[in-house]
Amino acid sequence: MSIRTILVDDEKLAIQGLELRLQPFDDIEIVATCHNGREAIRKIKTLKPDLVFLDIQMPGFDGFSVVQGVMDIDPPLFVFVTAYSEHAIKAFEAQAIDYLMKPVEPERLADTMDRVRSRLADKRTSDELDRLRNVINEVAPDAADNLSSMDDDLGSTRFEKLINIKDRGQIFRVDVESIERIDAAGDYMCIYTADNSLILRETMKDLEKRLDPRTFQRVHRSTIVNLDQVRQVKPHTNGECFLVLESGAQVKVSRSYRDVVARFVH
Amino acid sequence: MMRLEAQATSAQLTMLRYQLNPHFLFNTLNSISTLVLLKQTEQANAMLSRLSSFLRFTLINEAAAKVPLTQEVETLKLYLDIEKMRFEERLRTYFTIEPAVENALVPSLLLQPLVENAIKYAVTPKEEGADISVTAQLVGQRVRITVSDTGPGLQPGQQDHSLSTGVGMANTRERLSQAYGDDQRFEHYVKAGGGFEVLLELPYQSRIISGEDNQTGAKQQGKISA
């Protein structure tokens, strides 16, 4: 399935550069190129692309304003492309799926495209389910109940069984079931298995979407645990508690997540 | 005491030295890399040559050095030619330098931050771009230089270009007062027809008049012809 893409940069050469660098990706279909933010907002709204490569410094509306400007439609995925890193944090806050530096390296761009594909696959599955559900709700309300249980079955195949983690120059393929817990540290995720810990550059929100919520549960603002590896629940003060995991590690459950604990200990 | 003062002054000057804008550098490298991919080698090479010359002037520039105005203008043109490659017809430049001031000495890269500000605040934000004009003339025994643009002028909430750039106009102002004490003028305003203008005046010095500057000037001059 092709990925309908718009490129936005006020520099013609920069657009040409991106076009060239995207050529090797057969699934990319460039549907428009825009030279300023105003044009970008208009094209995104009319062409409804899957993906937008967006420069930050532009005349009129800058990259952030473009993201703001299209929030009233189902927004595409945004990849920010900029010359210098000072906007990186703001870009991720604007829900960018990635942030690239000019000149864009081919390998780095391949990483971005992997992310884009996996996110689009998620999005298309859930869009398709929503669409089906709406249709069935209209024509056969009884069947809608059956569909929701099918949804669960579909759900389990939607999540990844193996995650690729690039760390210290190597790629580790980690069996999701072997993950004991995940800690957030800034823009990075520390992933702990029984005998290893690895670092992945991804936001917690993105990572959470790739993991089956029936096994992986957020128990704290910055911690996700594998519920299958919880061996003990130790109450603490203030409604907080600690989970003791298979490896003996202890993880704090904050008050706002205590219902979660209640759900699986009962 | 005198030595301490001299050290302090030298430290201040070092801090005020022109700092290369990383945005400019990486955007330029991106353009060159794209030209290479497009196999437009002559253009890529032209851009590399300009960038090298510009870096040579900016990276080895000594904070206290004074250079003839012609050299200062040459450096500005190198920079603007590189930016024209990116902005194309959106960036239009005009230089009006009176022959009488061509050899006048000015602190090196004094005007560079002003031109960079004009790119940032006048050319970048407008879809149709902007004009940037640099003029220099002799007024009595003084050199009057203006850098102006046809941008939106000062935006509401943006009191001063220098506030948002930190090392922009404040830098130029400081370097002027370091070099000439009170014997200089620095003004900026929104022009009647719109656009922003910076005006500076400094005493006319040439390589023949001043002793120490003479040497620096000659050295720098040598670099150009070399």
Boltz contact constraints between the chains, C-beta under 6 A:
constraints:
  - contact:
      token1: [A, 11]
      token2: [B, 86]
      max_distance: 6.0
  - contact:
      token1: [A, 13]
      token2: [B, 31]
      max_distance: 6.0
  - contact:
      token1: [A, 13]
      token2: [B, 34]
      max_distance: 6.0
  - contact:
      token1: [A, 16]
      token2: [B, 34]
      max_distance: 6.0
  - contact:
      token1: [A, 17]
      token2: [B, 34]
      max_distance: 6.0
  - contact:
      token1: [A, 20]
      token2: [B, 37]
      max_distance: 6.0
  - contact:
      token1: [A, 36]
      token2: [B, 127]
      max_distance: 6.0
  - contact:
      token1: [A, 59]
      token2: [B, 125]
      max_distance: 6.0
  - contact:
      token1: [A, 59]
      token2: [B, 126]
      max_distance: 6.0
  - contact:
      token1: [A, 59]
      token2: [B, 127]
      max_distance: 6.0
  - contact:
      token1: [A, 60]
      token2: [B, 127]
      max_distance: 6.0
  - contact:
      token1: [A, 83]
      token2: [B, 23]
      max_distance: 6.0
  - contact:
      token1: [A, 83]
      token2: [B, 26]
      max_distance: 6.0
  - contact:
      token1: [A, 83]
      token2: [B, 27]
      max_distance: 6.0
  - contact:
      token1: [A, 84]
      token2: [B, 22]
      max_distance: 6.0
  - contact:
      token1: [A, 84]
      token2: [B, 23]
      max_distance: 6.0
  - contact:
      token1: [A, 84]
      token2: [B, 26]
      max_distance: 6.0
  - contact:
      token1: [A, 102]
      token2: [B, 26]
      max_distance: 6.0
  - contact:
      token1: [A, 102]
      token2: [B, 30]
      max_distance: 6.0
  - contact:
      token1: [A, 103]
      token2: [B, 30]
      max_distance: 6.0
  - contact:
      token1: [A, 103]
      token2: [B, 33]
      max_distance: 6.0
